[in-house]
Amino acid sequence: MKTRSFITPLGFAALAVAGLFACQTPAPADKGAEKEEVVYGPYDTTYEIPDVSGTIYYVAPDGDANADGTTLEHPTTIEVAITRVVTNDAIVMRGGTYRAGDLTFNQGITIQPYQDEKPVLNGTYIADNWQKDSQGVWVTEWERFFPGEPQSWWNKERNIESTPMHRFNNDCVFVNGEFLQSAGSKEELNEGTFFVDYDAKKIYLGTDPSGQLVEITAFNNAIIRTPEDVHGKKTDKRGPVIKGLEVTQYADISVLIDGLFPEEISPEEAHGNDAVGTVFENCSFTKALGVAVFAHGDSMVMRNCKIEDTNTEGLYIVASDDVLLERNIFAHNNIENWRGYFPAAVKIFNQSHRVVCRENLVTNQPNSNGIWYDVGNVDGIFVNNRVENVGQVDQAALGDKVWVGRSGFFFEISEGVIVAGNEFVNNNQGILILNAAGAEMYNNTFINSRASFGRTARGDGSDHFGWHVTSGPGVEERENHVFVNNLMIDTVGMETPMLYVWQPSEMCDRLSKSTLKAINNNVYVKVEKEESPLLALWSPTQNDDCQARISDPADLNALYEPFETNSKFYNGFDGSLFSGDAQIAPGFEGHQVAFDIPDNVKKLAGWSDSQISFIGAR
């Protein structure tokens, strides 16, 4: 169980040294300002036998395949039960490790533990027959292999040095549960790597396996909910309800909720219908060599789950409407550090509508983006999330491009999103709004985390990603963003700007109007006073670079009269910003510049109508 805390230990130290925390916790400004404790990720619970109208099947790691499994005393195997279930049936799993995979079904069923027991689906077999070869290297024979290759758009010439081809294979070795990286040859082996000889069907290890648990991938997938006919049944188009399950160490996609992958611009009613109403609750999905959960289907809910140690994506949502992601932990994606790919802890892709991300923790993502709404998405909601340690602060300099490093929240080639009440801490970019329209940001706190808006000519025609680039707003439509009541804090002396609004200089005449329609009532804080502070880089402006350096909100107001009329900059701040419970101190004088929060934003963020206006996240 993980409860809400606000900032990393490093961040606490930086703020505390600067004296930004009050010595005592002041009373909140009003009752509505009090924060409910948030529990991120799985928690201990005891499950009642599910109340379903169908049959309940009991399974165990040592279940009897010949048993019917309808009583607790005579459980069957998970492989047998999955072939029998029909709509409204349930599978109740006894605790223990199930080394099983490719469990395929097409019915709306429930899968959950028995009481407080801990069932684990594990995609490996134990490898316990190791020998030393003539070169003194540990080797075992193996039969189950998962070779792979990069996507066709991957640029080999640019990325092969940092991402050798063997990294695209999905085979993996775990020693005492720890993931090992692949090596390209026996000669490259070291304590933390393994090598696969596909021709000889052998796996070599760089560490002595004696007395250690060595596991090697044996299944691509754990669970597959398919829209196709299977086990003599036609699909009922209902998604499963999966609770309390741990799924780990699979070679490709751990859990696949399959469905239509649109290959054209299509109305929302045309997709997301193959598995409606999937629920993941209190589950853990870890150590996937591809994607932990790949899901199609409307009205999906993922709540209090953990997705950690994944590779291309942690959670991948495609062409699905009315999805809720709530109180989950998303940690450490792109474990093989692929370059030339576009990883994300959560990727919401290809014309998904009304996907809500609320009160999630995105953390420890040095090689990955955080939550990314990617192409053709409509009316997203991103509220009260905590996003920390995505990329590295000041990972790259800016000036001629906007997409460098990694972004905590990324909204690309999509239209309409409310971003409110979020905390972005120690990220390369807290947010990136790229080639999108109608992104409205209210009352977010950015600590050492840049906020960026960018637009380019992508979308004038298809590109190397095909038609997808045309599924969002056109080039001239990438505007109407709002940035109000946000608090931006620099405790480390960032070399990059707090705010970056960018477009290429060659588009200055074509797109002469600002991509933002409103920016005001924001507070910028630099802990250490700087002689030439860089608050923002701003486009478009009428100069050769189409870019202006902004050192104070008044500079932006001089360029655009309606902008930043009531914003404030503290260049060197020695007061108290945060109270002891990690809320912004109610007495912080920056609250005085806050604008009335729109009612729809208050409702989405769960803020009381009676609350006074405030700066930053609550």
Secondary structure as a PSIPRED ss2 file (coil, helix, strand):
# PSIPRED VFORMAT (PSIPRED V4.0)

   1 M C   1.000  0.000  0.000
   2 K E   0.000  0.000  1.000
   3 T E   0.000  0.000  1.000
   4 R C   1.000  0.000  0.000
   5 S C   1.000  0.000  0.000
   6 F C   1.000  0.000  0.000
   7 I C   1.000  0.000  0.000
   8 T C   1.000  0.000  0.000
   9 P H   0.000  1.000  0.000
  10 L H   0.000  1.000  0.000
  11 G H   0.000  1.000  0.000
  12 F H   0.000  1.000  0.000
  13 A H   0.000  1.000  0.000
  14 A H   0.000  1.000  0.000
  15 L H   0.000  1.000  0.000
  16 A H   0.000  1.000  0.000
  17 V H   0.000  1.000  0.000
  18 A C   1.000  0.000  0.000
  19 G C   1.000  0.000  0.000
  20 L C   1.000  0.000  0.000
  21 F E   0.000  0.000  1.000
  22 A C   1.000  0.000  0.000
  23 C C   1.000  0.000  0.000
  24 Q C   1.000  0.000  0.000
  25 T C   1.000  0.000  0.000
  26 P C   1.000  0.000  0.000
  27 A C   1.000  0.000  0.000
  28 P C   1.000  0.000  0.000
  29 A C   1.000  0.000  0.000
  30 D C   1.000  0.000  0.000
  31 K H   0.000  1.000  0.000
  32 G H   0.000  1.000  0.000
  33 A H   0.000  1.000  0.000
  34 E C   1.000  0.000  0.000
  35 K C   1.000  0.000  0.000
  36 E C   1.000  0.000  0.000
  37 E C   1.000  0.000  0.000
  38 V C   1.000  0.000  0.000
  39 V E   0.000  0.000  1.000
  40 Y E   0.000  0.000  1.000
  41 G C   1.000  0.000  0.000
  42 P C   1.000  0.000  0.000
  43 Y C   1.000  0.000  0.000
  44 D C   1.000  0.000  0.000
  45 T C   1.000  0.000  0.000
  46 T C   1.000  0.000  0.000
  47 Y E   0.000  0.000  1.000
  48 E C   1.000  0.000  0.000
  49 I C   1.000  0.000  0.000
  50 P C   1.000  0.000  0.000
  51 D C   1.000  0.000  0.000
  52 V C   1.000  0.000  0.000
  53 S C   1.000  0.000  0.000
  54 G C   1.000  0.000  0.000
  55 T C   1.000  0.000  0.000
  56 I E   0.000  0.000  1.000
  57 Y E   0.000  0.000  1.000
  58 Y E   0.000  0.000  1.000
  59 V E   0.000  0.000  1.000
  60 A C   1.000  0.000  0.000
  61 P C   1.000  0.000  0.000
  62 D C   1.000  0.000  0.000
  63 G C   1.000  0.000  0.000
  64 D C   1.000  0.000  0.000
  65 A C   1.000  0.000  0.000
  66 N C   1.000  0.000  0.000
  67 A C   1.000  0.000  0.000
  68 D C   1.000  0.000  0.000
  69 G C   1.000  0.000  0.000
  70 T C   1.000  0.000  0.000
  71 T C   1.000  0.000  0.000
  72 L C   1.000  0.000  0.000
  73 E C   1.000  0.000  0.000
  74 H C   1.000  0.000  0.000
  75 P C   1.000  0.000  0.000
  76 T E   0.000  0.000  1.000
  77 T C   1.000  0.000  0.000
  78 I H   0.000  1.000  0.000
  79 E H   0.000  1.000  0.000
  80 V H   0.000  1.000  0.000
  81 A H   0.000  1.000  0.000
  82 I H   0.000  1.000  0.000
  83 T H   0.000  1.000  0.000
  84 R H   0.000  1.000  0.000
  85 V C   1.000  0.000  0.000
  86 V C   1.000  0.000  0.000
  87 T C   1.000  0.000  0.000
  88 N C   1.000  0.000  0.000
  89 D C   1.000  0.000  0.000
  90 A E   0.000  0.000  1.000
  91 I E   0.000  0.000  1.000
  92 V E   0.000  0.000  1.000
  93 M E   0.000  0.000  1.000
  94 R C   1.000  0.000  0.000
  95 G C   1.000  0.000  0.000
  96 G E   0.000  0.000  1.000
  97 T E   0.000  0.000  1.000
  98 Y E   0.000  0.000  1.000
  99 R E   0.000  0.000  1.000
 100 A C   1.000  0.000  0.000
 101 G C   1.000  0.000  0.000
 102 D C   1.000  0.000  0.000
 103 L E   0.000  0.000  1.000
 104 T E   0.000  0.000  1.000
 105 F E   0.000  0.000  1.000
 106 N C   1.000  0.000  0.000
 107 Q C   1.000  0.000  0.000
 108 G C   1.000  0.000  0.000
 109 I C   1.000  0.000  0.000
 110 T E   0.000  0.000  1.000
 111 I E   0.000  0.000  1.000
 112 Q E   0.000  0.000  1.000
 113 P E   0.000  0.000  1.000
 114 Y C   1.000  0.000  0.000
 115 Q E   0.000  0.000  1.000
 116 D C   1.000  0.000  0.000
 117 E C   1.000  0.000  0.000
 118 K C   1.000  0.000  0.000
 119 P E   0.000  0.000  1.000
 120 V E   0.000  0.000  1.000
 121 L E   0.000  0.000  1.000
 122 N E   0.000  0.000  1.000
 123 G C   1.000  0.000  0.000
 124 T E   0.000  0.000  1.000
 125 Y E   0.000  0.000  1.000
 126 I E   0.000  0.000  1.000
 127 A C   1.000  0.000  0.000
 128 D C   1.000  0.000  0.000
 129 N C   1.000  0.000  0.000
 130 W C   1.000  0.000  0.000
 131 Q E   0.000  0.000  1.000
 132 K E   0.000  0.000  1.000
 133 D C   1.000  0.000  0.000
 134 S C   1.000  0.000  0.000
 135 Q C   1.000  0.000  0.000
 136 G C   1.000  0.000  0.000
 137 V C   1.000  0.000  0.000
 138 W E   0.000  0.000  1.000
 139 V E   0.000  0.000  1.000
 140 T E   0.000  0.000  1.000
 141 E E   0.000  0.000  1.000
 142 W C   1.000  0.000  0.000
 143 E C   1.000  0.000  0.000
 144 R C   1.000  0.000  0.000
 145 F C   1.000  0.000  0.000
 146 F C   1.000  0.000  0.000
 147 P C   1.000  0.000  0.000
 148 G C   1.000  0.000  0.000
 149 E C   1.000  0.000  0.000
 150 P C   1.000  0.000  0.000
 151 Q C   1.000  0.000  0.000
 152 S C   1.000  0.000  0.000
 153 W C   1.000  0.000  0.000
 154 W C   1.000  0.000  0.000
 155 N C   1.000  0.000  0.000
 156 K H   0.000  1.000  0.000
 157 E H   0.000  1.000  0.000
 158 R H   0.000  1.000  0.000
 159 N H   0.000  1.000  0.000
 160 I C   1.000  0.000  0.000
 161 E C   1.000  0.000  0.000
 162 S C   1.000  0.000  0.000
 163 T C   1.000  0.000  0.000
 164 P C   1.000  0.000  0.000
 165 M H   0.000  1.000  0.000
 166 H H   0.000  1.000  0.000
 167 R H   0.000  1.000  0.000
 168 F H   0.000  1.000  0.000
 169 N C   1.000  0.000  0.000
 170 N C   1.000  0.000  0.000
 171 D C   1.000  0.000  0.000
 172 C C   1.000  0.000  0.000
 173 V E   0.000  0.000  1.000
 174 F E   0.000  0.000  1.000
 175 V E   0.000  0.000  1.000
 176 N C   1.000  0.000  0.000
 177 G C   1.000  0.000  0.000
 178 E E   0.000  0.000  1.000
 179 F E   0.000  0.000  1.000
 180 L C   1.000  0.000  0.000
 181 Q E   0.000  0.000  1.000
 182 S E   0.000  0.000  1.000
 183 A C   1.000  0.000  0.000
 184 G C   1.000  0.000  0.000
 185 S C   1.000  0.000  0.000
 186 K H   0.000  1.000  0.000
 187 E H   0.000  1.000  0.000
 188 E H   0.000  1.000  0.000
 189 L C   1.000  0.000  0.000
 190 N C   1.000  0.000  0.000
 191 E C   1.000  0.000  0.000
 192 G C   1.000  0.000  0.000
 193 T E   0.000  0.000  1.000
 194 F E   0.000  0.000  1.000
 195 F E   0.000  0.000  1.000
 196 V E   0.000  0.000  1.000
 197 D E   0.000  0.000  1.000
 198 Y C   1.000  0.000  0.000
 199 D C   1.000  0.000  0.000
 200 A C   1.000  0.000  0.000
 201 K C   1.000  0.000  0.000
 202 K E   0.000  0.000  1.000
 203 I E   0.000  0.000  1.000
 204 Y E   0.000  0.000  1.000
 205 L E   0.000  0.000  1.000
 206 G C   1.000  0.000  0.000
 207 T C   1.000  0.000  0.000
 208 D C   1.000  0.000  0.000
 209 P C   1.000  0.000  0.000
 210 S C   1.000  0.000  0.000
 211 G C   1.000  0.000  0.000
 212 Q C   1.000  0.000  0.000
 213 L C   1.000  0.000  0.000
 214 V E   0.000  0.000  1.000
 215 E E   0.000  0.000  1.000
 216 I E   0.000  0.000  1.000
 217 T E   0.000  0.000  1.000
 218 A C   1.000  0.000  0.000
 219 F C   1.000  0.000  0.000
 220 N C   1.000  0.000  0.000
 221 N C   1.000  0.000  0.000
 222 A C   1.000  0.000  0.000
 223 I E   0.000  0.000  1.000
 224 I E   0.000  0.000  1.000
 225 R E   0.000  0.000  1.000
 226 T C   1.000  0.000  0.000
 227 P C   1.000  0.000  0.000
 228 E C   1.000  0.000  0.000
 229 D C   1.000  0.000  0.000
 230 V E   0.000  0.000  1.000
 231 H C   1.000  0.000  0.000
 232 G C   1.000  0.000  0.000
 233 K E   0.000  0.000  1.000
 234 K C   1.000  0.000  0.000
 235 T C   1.000  0.000  0.000
 236 D C   1.000  0.000  0.000
 237 K C   1.000  0.000  0.000
 238 R E   0.000  0.000  1.000
 239 G C   1.000  0.000  0.000
 240 P C   1.000  0.000  0.000
 241 V E   0.000  0.000  1.000
 242 I E   0.000  0.000  1.000
 243 K E   0.000  0.000  1.000
 244 G C   1.000  0.000  0.000
 245 L C   1.000  0.000  0.000
 246 E E   0.000  0.000  1.000
 247 V E   0.000  0.000  1.000
 248 T E   0.000  0.000  1.000
 249 Q E   0.000  0.000  1.000
 250 Y E   0.000  0.000  1.000
 251 A C   1.000  0.000  0.000
 252 D C   1.000  0.000  0.000
 253 I E   0.000  0.000  1.000
 254 S E   0.000  0.000  1.000
 255 V E   0.000  0.000  1.000
 256 L E   0.000  0.000  1.000
 257 I E   0.000  0.000  1.000
 258 D C   1.000  0.000  0.000
 259 G C   1.000  0.000  0.000
 260 L C   1.000  0.000  0.000
 261 F C   1.000  0.000  0.000
 262 P C   1.000  0.000  0.000
 263 E C   1.000  0.000  0.000
 264 E C   1.000  0.000  0.000
 265 I C   1.000  0.000  0.000
 266 S C   1.000  0.000  0.000
 267 P C   1.000  0.000  0.000
 268 E H   0.000  1.000  0.000
 269 E H   0.000  1.000  0.000
 270 A H   0.000  1.000  0.000
 271 H C   1.000  0.000  0.000
 272 G C   1.000  0.000  0.000
 273 N C   1.000  0.000  0.000
 274 D C   1.000  0.000  0.000
 275 A C   1.000  0.000  0.000
 276 V E   0.000  0.000  1.000
 277 G C   1.000  0.000  0.000
 278 T C   1.000  0.000  0.000
 279 V E   0.000  0.000  1.000
 280 F E   0.000  0.000  1.000
 281 E E   0.000  0.000  1.000
 282 N C   1.000  0.000  0.000
 283 C C   1.000  0.000  0.000
 284 S E   0.000  0.000  1.000
 285 F E   0.000  0.000  1.000
 286 T E   0.000  0.000  1.000
 287 K E   0.000  0.000  1.000
 288 A E   0.000  0.000  1.000
 289 L C   1.000  0.000  0.000
 290 G C   1.000  0.000  0.000
 291 V E   0.000  0.000  1.000
 292 A E   0.000  0.000  1.000
 293 V E   0.000  0.000  1.000
 294 F E   0.000  0.000  1.000
 295 A E   0.000  0.000  1.000
 296 H E   0.000  0.000  1.000
 297 G C   1.000  0.000  0.000
 298 D C   1.000  0.000  0.000
 299 S C   1.000  0.000  0.000
 300 M C   1.000  0.000  0.000
 301 V E   0.000  0.000  1.000
 302 M E   0.000  0.000  1.000
 303 R E   0.000  0.000  1.000
 304 N C   1.000  0.000  0.000
 305 C C   1.000  0.000  0.000
 306 K E   0.000  0.000  1.000
 307 I E   0.000  0.000  1.000
 308 E E   0.000  0.000  1.000
 309 D C   1.000  0.000  0.000
 310 T C   1.000  0.000  0.000
 311 N C   1.000  0.000  0.000
 312 T C   1.000  0.000  0.000
 313 E E   0.000  0.000  1.000
 314 G E   0.000  0.000  1.000
 315 L E   0.000  0.000  1.000
 316 Y E   0.000  0.000  1.000
 317 I E   0.000  0.000  1.000
 318 V E   0.000  0.000  1.000
 319 A C   1.000  0.000  0.000
 320 S C   1.000  0.000  0.000
 321 D E   0.000  0.000  1.000
 322 D C   1.000  0.000  0.000
 323 V C   1.000  0.000  0.000
 324 L E   0.000  0.000  1.000
 325 L E   0.000  0.000  1.000
 326 E E   0.000  0.000  1.000
 327 R C   1.000  0.000  0.000
 328 N C   1.000  0.000  0.000
 329 I E   0.000  0.000  1.000
 330 F E   0.000  0.000  1.000
 331 A E   0.000  0.000  1.000
 332 H C   1.000  0.000  0.000
 333 N C   1.000  0.000  0.000
 334 N C   1.000  0.000  0.000
 335 I C   1.000  0.000  0.000
 336 E C   1.000  0.000  0.000
 337 N C   1.000  0.000  0.000
 338 W C   1.000  0.000  0.000
 339 R C   1.000  0.000  0.000
 340 G C   1.000  0.000  0.000
 341 Y C   1.000  0.000  0.000
 342 F C   1.000  0.000  0.000
 343 P C   1.000  0.000  0.000
 344 A E   0.000  0.000  1.000
 345 A E   0.000  0.000  1.000
 346 V E   0.000  0.000  1.000
 347 K E   0.000  0.000  1.000
 348 I E   0.000  0.000  1.000
 349 F E   0.000  0.000  1.000
 350 N C   1.000  0.000  0.000
 351 Q C   1.000  0.000  0.000
 352 S C   1.000  0.000  0.000
 353 H E   0.000  0.000  1.000
 354 R C   1.000  0.000  0.000
 355 V C   1.000  0.000  0.000
 356 V E   0.000  0.000  1.000
 357 C E   0.000  0.000  1.000
 358 R E   0.000  0.000  1.000
 359 E C   1.000  0.000  0.000
 360 N C   1.000  0.000  0.000
 361 L E   0.000  0.000  1.000
 362 V E   0.000  0.000  1.000
 363 T E   0.000  0.000  1.000
 364 N E   0.000  0.000  1.000
 365 Q E   0.000  0.000  1.000
 366 P C   1.000  0.000  0.000
 367 N C   1.000  0.000  0.000
 368 S C   1.000  0.000  0.000
 369 N E   0.000  0.000  1.000
 370 G E   0.000  0.000  1.000
 371 I E   0.000  0.000  1.000
 372 W E   0.000  0.000  1.000
 373 Y E   0.000  0.000  1.000
 374 D E   0.000  0.000  1.000
 375 V C   1.000  0.000  0.000
 376 G C   1.000  0.000  0.000
 377 N C   1.000  0.000  0.000
 378 V E   0.000  0.000  1.000
 379 D E   0.000  0.000  1.000
 380 G E   0.000  0.000  1.000
 381 I E   0.000  0.000  1.000
 382 F E   0.000  0.000  1.000
 383 V E   0.000  0.000  1.000
 384 N C   1.000  0.000  0.000
 385 N C   1.000  0.000  0.000
 386 R E   0.000  0.000  1.000
 387 V E   0.000  0.000  1.000
 388 E E   0.000  0.000  1.000
 389 N E   0.000  0.000  1.000
 390 V E   0.000  0.000  1.000
 391 G C   1.000  0.000  0.000
 392 Q C   1.000  0.000  0.000
 393 V C   1.000  0.000  0.000
 394 D C   1.000  0.000  0.000
 395 Q C   1.000  0.000  0.000
 396 A C   1.000  0.000  0.000
 397 A C   1.000  0.000  0.000
 398 L C   1.000  0.000  0.000
 399 G C   1.000  0.000  0.000
 400 D C   1.000  0.000  0.000
 401 K C   1.000  0.000  0.000
 402 V C   1.000  0.000  0.000
 403 W C   1.000  0.000  0.000
 404 V C   1.000  0.000  0.000
 405 G C   1.000  0.000  0.000
 406 R C   1.000  0.000  0.000
 407 S E   0.000  0.000  1.000
 408 G E   0.000  0.000  1.000
 409 F E   0.000  0.000  1.000
 410 F E   0.000  0.000  1.000
 411 F E   0.000  0.000  1.000
 412 E E   0.000  0.000  1.000
 413 I C   1.000  0.000  0.000
 414 S C   1.000  0.000  0.000
 415 E E   0.000  0.000  1.000
 416 G E   0.000  0.000  1.000
 417 V E   0.000  0.000  1.000
 418 I E   0.000  0.000  1.000
 419 V E   0.000  0.000  1.000
 420 A E   0.000  0.000  1.000
 421 G C   1.000  0.000  0.000
 422 N C   1.000  0.000  0.000
 423 E E   0.000  0.000  1.000
 424 F E   0.000  0.000  1.000
 425 V E   0.000  0.000  1.000
 426 N C   1.000  0.000  0.000
 427 N C   1.000  0.000  0.000
 428 N C   1.000  0.000  0.000
 429 Q E   0.000  0.000  1.000
 430 G E   0.000  0.000  1.000
 431 I E   0.000  0.000  1.000
 432 L E   0.000  0.000  1.000
 433 I E   0.000  0.000  1.000
 434 L E   0.000  0.000  1.000
 435 N C   1.000  0.000  0.000
 436 A C   1.000  0.000  0.000
 437 A E   0.000  0.000  1.000
 438 G E   0.000  0.000  1.000
 439 A E   0.000  0.000  1.000
 440 E E   0.000  0.000  1.000
 441 M E   0.000  0.000  1.000
 442 Y E   0.000  0.000  1.000
 443 N C   1.000  0.000  0.000
 444 N C   1.000  0.000  0.000
 445 T E   0.000  0.000  1.000
 446 F E   0.000  0.000  1.000
 447 I E   0.000  0.000  1.000
 448 N C   1.000  0.000  0.000
 449 S C   1.000  0.000  0.000
 450 R E   0.000  0.000  1.000
 451 A E   0.000  0.000  1.000
 452 S E   0.000  0.000  1.000
 453 F E   0.000  0.000  1.000
 454 G E   0.000  0.000  1.000
 455 R C   1.000  0.000  0.000
 456 T C   1.000  0.000  0.000
 457 A C   1.000  0.000  0.000
 458 R C   1.000  0.000  0.000
 459 G C   1.000  0.000  0.000
 460 D C   1.000  0.000  0.000
 461 G C   1.000  0.000  0.000
 462 S C   1.000  0.000  0.000
 463 D E   0.000  0.000  1.000
 464 H C   1.000  0.000  0.000
 465 F C   1.000  0.000  0.000
 466 G E   0.000  0.000  1.000
 467 W H   0.000  1.000  0.000
 468 H H   0.000  1.000  0.000
 469 V H   0.000  1.000  0.000
 470 T H   0.000  1.000  0.000
 471 S C   1.000  0.000  0.000
 472 G C   1.000  0.000  0.000
 473 P C   1.000  0.000  0.000
 474 G C   1.000  0.000  0.000
 475 V H   0.000  1.000  0.000
 476 E H   0.000  1.000  0.000
 477 E H   0.000  1.000  0.000
 478 R C   1.000  0.000  0.000
 479 E C   1.000  0.000  0.000
 480 N C   1.000  0.000  0.000
 481 H E   0.000  0.000  1.000
 482 V E   0.000  0.000  1.000
 483 F E   0.000  0.000  1.000
 484 V E   0.000  0.000  1.000
 485 N C   1.000  0.000  0.000
 486 N C   1.000  0.000  0.000
 487 L E   0.000  0.000  1.000
 488 M E   0.000  0.000  1.000
 489 I E   0.000  0.000  1.000
 490 D E   0.000  0.000  1.000
 491 T C   1.000  0.000  0.000
 492 V C   1.000  0.000  0.000
 493 G C   1.000  0.000  0.000
 494 M C   1.000  0.000  0.000
 495 E C   1.000  0.000  0.000
 496 T C   1.000  0.000  0.000
 497 P C   1.000  0.000  0.000
 498 M C   1.000  0.000  0.000
 499 L E   0.000  0.000  1.000
 500 Y E   0.000  0.000  1.000
 501 V E   0.000  0.000  1.000
 502 W E   0.000  0.000  1.000
 503 Q C   1.000  0.000  0.000
 504 P C   1.000  0.000  0.000
 505 S H   0.000  1.000  0.000
 506 E H   0.000  1.000  0.000
 507 M H   0.000  1.000  0.000
 508 C C   1.000  0.000  0.000
 509 D C   1.000  0.000  0.000
 510 R C   1.000  0.000  0.000
 511 L C   1.000  0.000  0.000
 512 S C   1.000  0.000  0.000
 513 K C   1.000  0.000  0.000
 514 S C   1.000  0.000  0.000
 515 T C   1.000  0.000  0.000
 516 L E   0.000  0.000  1.000
 517 K E   0.000  0.000  1.000
 518 A E   0.000  0.000  1.000
 519 I E   0.000  0.000  1.000
 520 N E   0.000  0.000  1.000
 521 N C   1.000  0.000  0.000
 522 N C   1.000  0.000  0.000
 523 V E   0.000  0.000  1.000
 524 Y E   0.000  0.000  1.000
 525 V E   0.000  0.000  1.000
 526 K E   0.000  0.000  1.000
 527 V C   1.000  0.000  0.000
 528 E C   1.000  0.000  0.000
 529 K C   1.000  0.000  0.000
 530 E C   1.000  0.000  0.000
 531 E C   1.000  0.000  0.000
 532 S C   1.000  0.000  0.000
 533 P C   1.000  0.000  0.000
 534 L C   1.000  0.000  0.000
 535 L C   1.000  0.000  0.000
 536 A E   0.000  0.000  1.000
 537 L E   0.000  0.000  1.000
 538 W E   0.000  0.000  1.000
 539 S C   1.000  0.000  0.000
 540 P C   1.000  0.000  0.000
 541 T C   1.000  0.000  0.000
 542 Q C   1.000  0.000  0.000
 543 N C   1.000  0.000  0.000
 544 D C   1.000  0.000  0.000
 545 D C   1.000  0.000  0.000
 546 C C   1.000  0.000  0.000
 547 Q C   1.000  0.000  0.000
 548 A E   0.000  0.000  1.000
 549 R E   0.000  0.000  1.000
 550 I E   0.000  0.000  1.000
 551 S C   1.000  0.000  0.000
 552 D C   1.000  0.000  0.000
 553 P H   0.000  1.000  0.000
 554 A H   0.000  1.000  0.000
 555 D H   0.000  1.000  0.000
 556 L H   0.000  1.000  0.000
 557 N H   0.000  1.000  0.000
 558 A H   0.000  1.000  0.000
 559 L H   0.000  1.000  0.000
 560 Y C   1.000  0.000  0.000
 561 E C   1.000  0.000  0.000
 562 P C   1.000  0.000  0.000
 563 F C   1.000  0.000  0.000
 564 E C   1.000  0.000  0.000
 565 T C   1.000  0.000  0.000
 566 N C   1.000  0.000  0.000
 567 S C   1.000  0.000  0.000
 568 K E   0.000  0.000  1.000
 569 F E   0.000  0.000  1.000
 570 Y E   0.000  0.000  1.000
 571 N E   0.000  0.000  1.000
 572 G C   1.000  0.000  0.000
 573 F C   1.000  0.000  0.000
 574 D C   1.000  0.000  0.000
 575 G C   1.000  0.000  0.000
 576 S C   1.000  0.000  0.000
 577 L C   1.000  0.000  0.000
 578 F E   0.000  0.000  1.000
 579 S C   1.000  0.000  0.000
 580 G C   1.000  0.000  0.000
 581 D C   1.000  0.000  0.000
 582 A C   1.000  0.000  0.000
 583 Q C   1.000  0.000  0.000
 584 I E   0.000  0.000  1.000
 585 A C   1.000  0.000  0.000
 586 P C   1.000  0.000  0.000
 587 G C   1.000  0.000  0.000
 588 F C   1.000  0.000  0.000
 589 E H   0.000  1.000  0.000
 590 G H   0.000  1.000  0.000
 591 H H   0.000  1.000  0.000
 592 Q H   0.000  1.000  0.000
 593 V H   0.000  1.000  0.000
 594 A C   1.000  0.000  0.000
 595 F C   1.000  0.000  0.000
 596 D C   1.000  0.000  0.000
 597 I C   1.000  0.000  0.000
 598 P C   1.000  0.000  0.000
 599 D H   0.000  1.000  0.000
 600 N H   0.000  1.000  0.000
 601 V H   0.000  1.000  0.000
 602 K H   0.000  1.000  0.000
 603 K H   0.000  1.000  0.000
 604 L H   0.000  1.000  0.000
 605 A H   0.000  1.000  0.000
 606 G C   1.000  0.000  0.000
 607 W C   1.000  0.000  0.000
 608 S C   1.000  0.000  0.000
 609 D C   1.000  0.000  0.000
 610 S C   1.000  0.000  0.000
 611 Q C   1.000  0.000  0.000
 612 I C   1.000  0.000  0.000
 613 S C   1.000  0.000  0.000
 614 F C   1.000  0.000  0.000
 615 I C   1.000  0.000  0.000
 616 G C   1.000  0.000  0.000
 617 A C   1.000  0.000  0.000
 618 R C   1.000  0.000  0.000
